[in-house]
Amino acid sequence: MFICNVCGKTTEELTTHQEEHGLDYPPYEEMVDCCSCGGDFAESGQCKICKKWFNKNFCDFYTSVCGSCAKEYFTPERGMKYIEGREQEKEFYVECYFNSDVRHASWDLLNLCKDCFIKDLEYDPHTEDAISTLKDFVFNDIYDWCAWVEEELKKQEVKAEIERVLV
């Protein structure tokens, strides 16, 4: 399936035409026809969550979760789980959140920074700053976030299937 980058129109097959460029003889250039709105088509996928078609070039070519749903899936807890699972704790807690040099950070400093971040989320009335920093860090690599969301959804599906079989 293909989707227009401008209007979102979908099509199963792309049509082509020969562009002769004023030449009387081949080789002619084979061109993909553009969408009626003037946009061009990209390979698309159907989102596993919302079931809408999306441009796979926006997210990771291999995921089946659109960027919009991946962003909606975000919670501070999931963001922290993503950072831990992708082994980016030092980069976030020390370098990004506390603006310190990660090269010289000990594990004690990492744990202290992580504890401070969690306390900011729990107690600070300006928690939105902490959440915004976490979102910016996570969405900085939207491709990897989409892939991680899909991995999490697969884990949930497997867990549900196991529970269904055991009951």
N, C-alpha and C positions, 0 to 999 in steps of 0.2 A: 504494500500500500504506500502511496505517496501523498504528501500534503503540500499545499501551496504555502510558501513562506510569508505571503502578504495577507491573503484572505482566509486561509485555513481550509479551502476546498480540498477534498480527498478524491483520489482516483486509484484504481487498481493497476492500470497500465498507463505508461507514458506513450504518447504518440510522437512520431518523429517526421521530419521532412528533410529533403535535400536542399542545401543552400549552394547554388551554383556560382555565386560571386561574379556573375557576368561572364563566366567561362563557357565556351562552346562544347567542351569535352571534359570527361572525368579526369582526375578524381574530384568529386564534389564532397562537400562537408555535410555529414549527417548531424542534424540539429534536433534537440529535444524541443517540442512545442511548449511554449510558455502557457501559463494559466490565462484564462480570459481577462483577468484583472491586470495582467502584465507581470505578475510575480513568477518566480521559478519554483519548481518542485524539489522536495527533499524526501528521502526515505523516512517513513513514519512508523510508529508503533502504537499499539493501543495500551493505554494506561491500565495497569492491573487494579487500580483503586477506583478511578472515576469513569473508566471505560471510554474516555475520549481519545481521539487520535492526536498525537503530538509529534513534532519534529524531533527525530532521534539525534540530530546534531546538537540540539539544545542541551540535552543531558548526555549520558554515556550511550554510545551506540548499542551497547549490549544490555541495557536495563529495560524494564517494562514498567517503570514508574515515571510519570511526567514530573517536571520540575515544580509545578504548582502543588501537586499532591505531596511531593517530597518536602516542600517548605511547610505545608500545613501539618505534616507529621511531626514537625519539630516541637519538642518540649525541652525545658532545661535538663530534665533527667535523661532524655534520649540524647541530647547534645553531649552531655558528660559521658554517657556510655559510648558514644561514637568516638570521642577523643581518647578514651581509655582503650577501646578496641583497636583503634588505628595507631596506638602507641604515640600519641601526640600530646601527652600530658605536660611534659616540660615546655613544649612550644606554646601551649595555651596558658597554663597557670603561671608560669614564670615569665616567659618572654612577652606574651600578648597582654595578659591581664595585669601583671605587675611591672611590665616594661623593664625587665632586668635581663642581663646577659645569661642566656641559657647554657652557654659552654661551661660556666663555673658553678652551676647550680648542683647542689648535693641533693640526695634523696630526702634529707630532712627538710631542706628548703622547699622542695617540691611539695611535700606533704603539708607543710605550713601554708604555702600559697593555696593549695587545694582546699584546706580547711577554712581559710579566710574567704575564699570564693563561695563556698557552701554557706558559710555564716552570712555573707552578704545576701545570698538568695533568700535565706530564711528570715533574717531580722531587719535588714536595711529597708527603710521606706523608699529608697531610690533604687530598688532592685532592678528596675527597668534598664539601668546602665549596665548591670552585670549581664542581664539576659541579652541585651543588644550586642555587647562585646562577644558573648558566646555565639550568637547567631551569625555575626559577621565572620567569625573565625570558621565556623562550620560551613557556611554558604560560600566561603572563599573558594572552595573546591566543590562546586555543585555537582560535578560528575561523580565524584567519590561519595558524596552524601546520597545521591540517587541510588547508587549501587549498594550502599550500606542499608538504606531503607528497604530495598528489595530483599537483601539478605535477612533482615529482621522479619519481614513478612513471611518469608519462606520458613524461618524457624517457628513462627507462630502457627503456620499451616501444619507443619510436621508435628508439633506439640498437640494441636487439636486432633489430628488424625490418630496419634498414639492414645490420647485420652478417650476418643470415640471407640477404638478397638478394645481398650481395657474395660470399658463399661459394659 
